[in-house]
Amino acid sequence: MNLNLTGVHLDITPAIREYVIVKLDRVNRHFDHVIDVNVVLSVDKLRHQIDATVHVRGKDIHAQAIEPDMYAAIDALADKLNRQILKYKEKLADHRCDRETLERSATAVQPSPAAE
């Protein structure tokens, strides 16, 4: 997983970088096929905003969190991304399962040549 951190009106300290890595590791634990993650941290007066785009095969998942504290914003973003990744993972699993059952039912319906 490639991680790109960008700060707008903010210097990214090693503590913030490590906190983001730890929180986004949970996303990577749930779904192994993450290609890269772009995170933008920005500060406007008392408004701390964090945007993240997770690029997986076939889809880009985006989340945004705005909080009065940067660490609270990172926590909220990690929760949002976690929910979206799990939803995407379930959707992939459902599609795979449906395709397999359709293939099995199609082969079961066709009569065998020995029956004729």
Buried (B, 14 or more C-beta within 10 A) or exposed (E): BEBEBEBEEBEEEEEBBEBBBEBBEEBBEEBEEBEEBBBBBBBEEEEBBBBBBBBBEEEEBEBBBBBEEBBBBBBBBBBBBBEBBEEBBEEBEEEEEEEEEEEEEEEEEEEEEEEE
